[in-house]
Amino acid sequence: MTYEEIVAKVKKNYQSSRPAKAEDHLAVQFDITGEGEGAFYVEVADGKINVEPYEYYEHDIKVVGSAEALLEITSGKTDIVNANLTGKVYAEGDLEKSEILSGLVKAAAKKTVQKEATATKKTAAKKPAVKKTVAKKPAVKNTAAKKPAAKKPAVK
């Protein structure tokens, strides 16, 4: 996976989320090691979420790990503290603030599930009901009225 693909996935994960409190501020810098190496940040400020492919020098939290581990965090499969405690990533800074980020991902995932459920209901409602059709029985032919075919004489 390339660096650009990783940043695009993270942006998609936070696309529909909104911070619960407009006064919340959090800046998390993610440093990807290995495949897709690079740095990007997620910032919660002024009621908006920004994901940009740059370093954030005055970050609250810095997380260093593989692309796989960072995508687990940004998709809500795990949080920064758990990933740090299990050794998946190295995290430093004000880890208590990581709850803000975890809450955003969970809210975004919940909205996505709700949107999918609504879309499924709408498509189910739009489909016309299946009409039951009764197959017509073929008419019974009266074979008794036909004359039998004439037999041809055998050739000797």
C-alpha positions as CSV (number, residue, x, y, z in Angstrom):
1,M,0.0,0.0,0.0
2,T,1.4,3.4,-0.9
3,Y,1.6,6.4,1.4
4,E,-1.1,8.3,-0.6
5,E,-3.5,5.3,-0.3
6,I,-3.0,5.2,3.4
7,V,-3.7,8.9,3.9
8,A,-6.8,8.6,1.6
9,K,-8.2,5.7,3.7
10,V,-7.7,7.7,6.9
11,K,-9.5,10.7,5.4
12,K,-12.3,8.4,4.4
13,N,-12.5,7.0,8.0
14,Y,-13.0,10.5,9.4
15,Q,-15.0,12.0,6.5
16,S,-18.4,11.9,8.1
17,S,-17.4,12.4,11.7
18,R,-17.9,15.6,13.7
19,P,-16.4,16.4,17.1
20,A,-18.8,16.2,19.9
21,K,-17.6,19.5,21.4
22,A,-16.5,22.4,19.2
23,E,-13.9,23.4,21.8
24,D,-12.1,20.1,21.6
25,H,-8.6,20.4,20.1
26,L,-6.4,17.4,19.4
27,A,-3.4,17.0,17.0
28,V,-2.1,13.5,16.4
29,Q,0.9,12.9,14.2
30,F,1.2,9.4,12.7
31,D,4.6,8.2,11.5
32,I,4.3,5.2,9.2
33,T,7.2,2.8,9.2
34,G,7.9,0.2,6.6
35,E,5.7,0.0,3.5
36,G,4.1,3.4,2.8
37,E,6.5,5.2,5.0
38,G,5.7,8.8,5.8
39,A,4.0,11.1,8.2
40,F,0.5,12.6,8.3
41,Y,-1.7,14.1,11.0
42,V,-5.2,14.2,12.2
43,E,-6.3,17.4,13.8
44,V,-9.6,18.1,15.6
45,A,-10.1,21.9,15.8
46,D,-13.0,24.4,15.6
47,G,-15.6,21.6,15.2
48,K,-13.8,20.1,12.2
49,I,-11.5,17.2,11.5
50,N,-8.5,17.7,9.2
51,V,-6.3,14.9,7.8
52,E,-3.3,16.1,6.0
53,P,-0.1,14.5,4.6
54,Y,2.3,16.6,6.7
55,E,4.1,16.5,10.0
56,Y,2.5,18.4,12.9
57,Y,5.3,19.7,15.0
58,E,3.2,20.9,18.0
59,H,1.2,17.6,18.2
60,D,-0.5,16.4,21.4
61,I,0.2,12.8,20.6
62,K,2.8,11.1,18.3
63,V,2.2,7.6,17.1
64,V,4.8,5.5,15.3
65,G,4.0,2.2,13.7
66,S,3.3,0.1,10.6
67,A,0.6,1.2,8.2
68,E,-1.5,-1.8,9.3
69,A,-1.4,-0.8,12.9
70,L,-2.2,2.8,12.2
71,L,-5.1,1.9,10.0
72,E,-6.5,-0.3,12.8
73,I,-6.4,2.8,15.1
74,T,-7.9,5.2,12.5
75,S,-10.7,2.7,11.6
76,G,-11.7,2.1,15.2
77,K,-10.6,-1.6,15.5
78,T,-8.3,-0.5,18.4
79,D,-7.3,2.7,20.1
80,I,-3.9,4.4,20.6
81,V,-3.6,3.3,24.3
82,N,-4.3,-0.4,23.6
83,A,-2.1,-0.4,20.6
84,N,0.7,1.1,22.6
85,L,0.3,-1.3,25.5
86,T,0.3,-4.3,23.2
87,G,3.4,-3.1,21.4
88,K,1.7,-2.6,18.0
89,V,2.8,1.1,18.0
90,Y,4.9,3.5,20.0
91,A,2.9,6.4,21.3
92,E,4.0,9.5,23.3
93,G,2.4,12.6,24.5
94,D,-1.0,13.3,26.2
95,L,-2.5,9.8,25.7
96,E,-5.6,10.8,27.7
97,K,-6.6,13.0,24.8
98,S,-6.7,9.9,22.5
99,E,-10.2,9.3,23.7
100,I,-11.3,12.2,21.5
101,L,-10.0,10.4,18.4
102,S,-11.4,7.0,19.5
103,G,-14.9,8.6,20.0
104,L,-14.8,10.2,16.5
105,V,-14.0,6.9,14.8
106,K,-16.7,5.0,16.7
107,A,-19.3,7.8,15.8
108,A,-18.2,7.7,12.1
109,A,-18.5,3.9,12.0
110,K,-22.0,4.1,13.6
111,K,-23.1,6.7,11.1
112,T,-21.8,4.5,8.2
113,V,-23.7,1.5,9.5
114,Q,-26.9,3.6,9.9
115,K,-26.5,4.9,6.3
116,E,-26.0,1.4,4.9
117,A,-29.1,0.2,6.8
118,T,-31.2,3.2,5.5
119,A,-30.0,2.6,2.0
120,T,-30.9,-1.1,2.2
121,K,-34.4,-0.2,3.5
122,K,-34.9,2.3,0.6
123,T,-33.8,-0.2,-2.0
124,A,-36.0,-2.9,-0.5
125,A,-39.0,-0.5,-0.6
126,K,-38.3,0.6,-4.2
127,K,-38.4,-3.0,-5.5
128,P,-41.7,-3.9,-6.9
129,A,-43.5,-6.8,-5.4
130,V,-43.0,-10.1,-7.2
131,K,-46.1,-11.0,-9.0
132,K,-47.3,-14.6,-8.7
133,T,-48.1,-16.0,-12.1
134,V,-50.0,-19.1,-12.7
135,A,-48.8,-21.1,-15.6
136,K,-51.4,-21.8,-18.2
137,K,-52.1,-25.4,-18.8
138,P,-51.8,-26.4,-22.4
139,A,-55.1,-27.4,-24.0
140,V,-55.7,-31.1,-24.3
141,K,-55.8,-32.1,-27.9
142,N,-58.5,-34.5,-29.0
143,T,-56.5,-37.2,-30.8
144,A,-59.5,-39.5,-31.1
145,A,-61.0,-37.4,-33.8
146,K,-58.0,-37.7,-36.1
147,K,-57.8,-40.4,-38.7
148,P,-55.0,-42.8,-38.5
149,A,-52.2,-42.4,-41.0
150,A,-52.3,-44.7,-44.0
151,K,-49.7,-47.4,-43.9
152,K,-47.3,-47.6,-46.8
153,P,-46.8,-50.9,-48.4
154,A,-43.6,-52.6,-47.7
155,V,-41.0,-52.5,-50.4
156,K,-39.7,-56.0,-51.5
